[in-house]
Amino acid sequence: TGYAAAEQYLGKDLTSATDVYGFAATMFRSLTGNPPPDSLGRMENDSMSFPKSVADNLPRGVLVAMANALQVDPEDRTFTMEEF
């Protein structure tokens, strides 16, 4: 778990933002060694963040892009891979 956007679990419409989430979740795993917290759990309590040891070594733009791509609500998420 951790790689799927909430809309995939909930049977809602899938868009390109769904793919952005999955890609960013995979990148999160590659950067941190752990999958991101499950998106359904984050709907209730979204406390996801990069570990400080990782965040300190990434450019701010990467952190912002990842945060935007991993938004739980697809309306708040980066919509296309081109934007990401």
N, C-alpha and C positions, 0 to 999 in steps of 0.2 A: 504494500500500500504506500501511498504518498506520491505516486506519480500521476494519478488521474485527477482531473478537475471535478469539482463537486457536481457539475451538471451531468457528468457521465454516470455518477452513482444515482442521481435523482431522476434520470430519464428525461431531462430537459433537452431543448434544442442544442445541437452541437454546432459550433462555428469555428472559424479559424483561430479564435481566441482559445478554444479548447486545445488545439494543437500547440499553441504557444505555451500554455501551461505545462503540458506534458514535456515539451522540449526543455523548458526552464527547470522543471523538476529534475530532469535527468542531469542537467548542468549542475544543479545544486548538489546532487549526489556525487558528481565527479569532483566538485570543488571541496566538499566537506567530508566525504567518506560515508555520509548517511543520507537516507532519503529525507525529503522535507516532511513535516508533520502532515498527517492525513487531512485532506481538504474538508471533509465532513466535520471533523472535530474542530477545525479552524473556523467553521461557520459560527460556532458557539463562543469560542475563545481563541482569537487570532493573536498568538504571541510568537509567531515564527520570526526568527532572525538568523543571520549568519553567526557562527561562533566568532568571537573576537579575534582569535588567532588567524582565522581566514579573512575576515573583513579588513583587518589591518594591512593585509597584503594585496588587496584588490583595489583597482581604481574606483573612485566614487561613482563614476558613470556606469560601471559594471554593476555595482550594488543597486543603484537606482533602477537600471534596466531589469535586473532580476526581481526586485521588489514589485515593479509594475507588472511583470509577466506572471508573477505568482499570486496576484490578487485573487481572493476566493470568488468574489462576485465578477462574472464575466463582463459586466458593464463597466467595471473599473479597471479591467485588465488590458494590457497591450493587445490590440486586435489582430495584427498580422505579423508574420515572420519578418516582413520587410521593415515594419516599424520597430520590431525588437532589435 
